């Protein structure tokens, strides 16, 4: 019988031991948040998103022994798998054949219609609250880099925008997300924090910062994308490499 609540330590133990109820527990407690990210990446294609969720969960199960808790939380690891799986699907020949022409950069935005039609996605993944705090130009960068898998160079080429402008907007987006994350840490101290929201913030920060680090020589020793003054236990949430 599945316990109503498992500690992360116990969940990892059962998962890596091959206990099937661990996967059931993951589905019951994490699938809504993972599905929200997948659905956003797939631009509201509900039937495809459901298939991708199942594929991502199967990857979690088949690769369970590769998870290393020293490199990040179990949710962050699963979130990265789900994102990568969804982006691969988005870029597949099947979906590209259905895709419409790219819209101008100024028209790229978070799809409110998807939010309104799928309230579970907006609420469980906490995206609406996070993204509502960012200016439009920063939302556009997050939309393209995190949810569509673009590199900064690809954005510059696709939309004919100077690469320096893209880099600047990405850095500003990271700064805004860091500020939101810091507020979440204050909430932790007051027992008023949402752990899922923090994980999603870290995931987006990591991807944006990785894009900057890969395409420029940064004169800094802090390339984690996280605020430099985070407590040690929060730094351990940073993403690890996944399939």
C-alpha positions in Angstrom: 0.0 0.0 0.0 1.3 3.4 -1.0 1.9 5.8 1.9 0.2 9.2 1.6 3.5 11.0 2.1 7.1 9.8 1.6 10.2 11.7 2.4 12.4 12.4 -0.6 15.0 10.1 0.9 12.5 7.2 1.2 11.1 7.9 -2.3 14.6 7.7 -3.8 15.4 4.5 -1.9 12.2 2.8 -3.1 12.6 4.1 -6.6 16.2 2.9 -7.0 15.3 -0.4 -5.4 12.9 -1.0 -8.2 9.7 -0.8 -6.1 6.9 -0.2 -8.6 4.8 1.7 -6.0 7.5 4.4 -6.1 6.5 5.2 -9.7 2.9 5.2 -8.7 3.7 7.7 -5.9 5.6 9.9 -8.4 2.6 9.9 -10.7 0.2 10.8 -7.9 2.4 13.6 -6.4 4.5 15.0 -9.3 2.7 14.3 -12.6 0.6 17.4 -12.5 3.6 19.7 -12.2 5.5 17.8 -14.9 2.5 17.8 -17.2 2.2 21.5 -16.8 5.7 22.1 -18.1 5.3 19.6 -20.9 2.0 21.1 -22.0 3.5 24.5 -22.2 6.4 23.3 -24.3 4.0 21.5 -26.6 1.9 24.6 -27.0 -1.3 23.2 -25.6 -1.4 19.9 -27.5 -3.1 18.0 -24.8 -3.1 14.5 -26.3 0.6 14.7 -27.3 1.4 16.1 -23.8 -0.2 13.1 -22.1 1.9 10.7 -24.3 5.1 12.7 -23.5 4.3 12.6 -19.8 4.1 8.8 -19.9 7.3 8.7 -21.9 9.1 10.9 -19.4 7.9 8.9 -16.5 9.1 5.7 -18.2 12.6 7.4 -18.7 12.5 8.2 -15.0 11.8 4.5 -14.2 14.3 3.1 -16.6 17.1 5.5 -15.6 16.4 5.5 -11.9 19.8 4.1 -11.0 21.4 7.1 -12.7 19.9 9.6 -10.3 22.4 11.1 -7.9 20.9 13.0 -5.0 24.2 14.8 -4.4 23.6 16.7 -7.7 20.0 17.8 -7.2 16.6 17.0 -5.9 14.5 14.2 -7.4 11.9 16.6 -8.7 14.5 18.8 -10.4 15.9 15.6 -12.1 12.5 14.5 -13.3 11.6 18.1 -14.4 14.7 18.2 -16.6 13.9 14.8 -18.1 10.3 15.9 -18.8 11.5 19.2 -20.4 14.1 17.4 -22.6 11.6 14.8 -23.7 9.0 17.5 -24.6 11.4 19.6 -26.6 12.6 16.6 -28.5 8.9 15.9 -29.4 8.4 19.5 -30.3 11.3 19.4 -32.7 10.3 16.1 -34.2 9.4 15.8 -37.9 5.8 14.9 -36.9 5.2 18.2 -35.0 7.2 20.3 -37.4 4.9 19.2 -40.2 2.0 20.7 -38.2 3.8 23.9 -37.1 2.8 27.3 -38.4 5.4 29.9 -39.5 7.3 31.6 -36.7 5.8 34.8 -35.5 7.8 38.0 -35.0 9.8 38.1 -31.8 7.6 40.9 -30.3 4.7 38.5 -30.6 6.3 35.7 -28.7 4.6 35.4 -25.3 3.3 33.0 -22.7 0.1 31.6 -24.0 -2.7 32.8 -21.7 -5.2 30.6 -23.6 -3.3 27.5 -22.5 -3.4 28.8 -19.0 -7.1 29.4 -19.1 -8.0 26.1 -20.6 -5.8 24.1 -18.2 -6.0 25.5 -14.8 -4.3 22.5 -13.2 -1.2 23.3 -15.3 -1.1 26.9 -14.2 -1.8 26.2 -10.5 0.2 23.0 -10.0 3.3 24.2 -11.8 3.1 27.7 -10.3 4.1 29.1 -13.7 1.5 31.8 -13.8 2.6 33.4 -10.6 6.3 33.2 -11.5 6.0 34.5 -15.0 3.5 37.3 -14.2 6.4 39.0 -12.4 8.6 39.4 -15.5 8.5 42.1 -18.1 7.5 41.0 -21.6 10.9 41.0 -23.2 12.2 38.7 -20.4 9.2 36.5 -20.8 10.0 36.2 -24.5 13.5 35.0 -23.7 12.3 32.4 -21.2 9.6 31.2 -23.7 12.2 30.6 -26.4 15.2 29.3 -24.3 13.4 27.3 -21.6 10.1 26.2 -23.2 11.3 25.9 -26.9 14.9 24.9 -26.4 16.5 27.7 -28.5 20.1 28.8 -27.9 20.8 32.5 -27.8 22.5 32.3 -31.2 19.4 30.6 -32.7 17.1 33.3 -31.3 19.3 36.1 -32.7 19.4 34.4 -36.2 15.7 33.4 -36.2 14.4 36.8 -35.3 17.2 39.0 -36.7 18.0 40.5 -33.3 21.6 41.4 -32.2 23.1 38.6 -30.1 24.2 41.2 -27.5 20.6 42.2 -27.0 19.5 38.6 -26.5 22.3 38.1 -23.9 21.4 41.3 -22.1 17.7 40.3 -21.8 18.7 36.8 -20.7 20.8 38.2 -17.9 18.0 40.6 -16.8 15.6 37.6 -16.7 18.0 35.7 -14.5 18.3 38.7 -12.2 14.5 38.9 -11.9 14.2 35.2 -11.3 16.9 35.3 -8.6 15.0 38.1 -6.9 11.8 35.9 -6.9 13.8 33.0 -5.6 15.2 35.0 -2.8 11.7 36.0 -1.8 10.8 32.3 -1.8 13.7 31.6 0.6 12.3 34.3 2.9 9.0 32.4 2.7 10.9 29.2 3.8 12.0 31.0 7.0 8.3 31.9 7.6 7.0 28.4 6.7 5.2 30.1 3.8 7.2 28.7 0.9 6.2 26.6 -2.1 9.0 24.0 -2.8 7.6 23.2 -6.4 7.9 26.9 -7.3 11.5 27.0 -6.1 12.4 24.0 -8.1 10.9 25.5 -11.3 12.7 28.8 -10.7 16.0 27.0 -10.3 15.4 25.0 -13.5 14.7 28.1 -15.6 17.6 30.0 -14.1 19.9 27.0 -14.8 18.9 26.8 -18.4 19.2 30.6 -19.0 22.5 30.8 -17.3 23.9 27.7 -19.1 23.0 29.4 -22.4 25.0 32.5 -21.4 28.0 30.4 -20.2 28.1 28.3 -23.3 28.1 31.3 -25.7 30.3 33.8 -23.9 33.5 34.0 -21.8 32.1 35.2 -18.5 34.6 37.0 -16.2 33.1 35.4 -13.1 33.7 32.3 -10.9 30.0 31.9 -10.2 28.4 30.2 -13.2 25.6 28.4 -11.3 23.0 31.0 -12.1 22.1 31.1 -8.4 22.4 34.0 -6.0 25.9 33.8 -4.6 24.7 34.2 -1.0 22.4 31.2 -0.9 22.6 28.9 2.1 24.5 25.7 1.3 21.4 23.5 1.5 19.7 25.5 -1.2 22.6 25.4 -3.5 22.3 21.6 -3.5 19.1 21.9 -5.5 21.0 22.9 -8.7 20.3 20.8 -11.7 22.3 17.8 -12.7 22.9 16.4 -16.2 20.1 14.1 -17.5 19.4 12.1 -20.5 
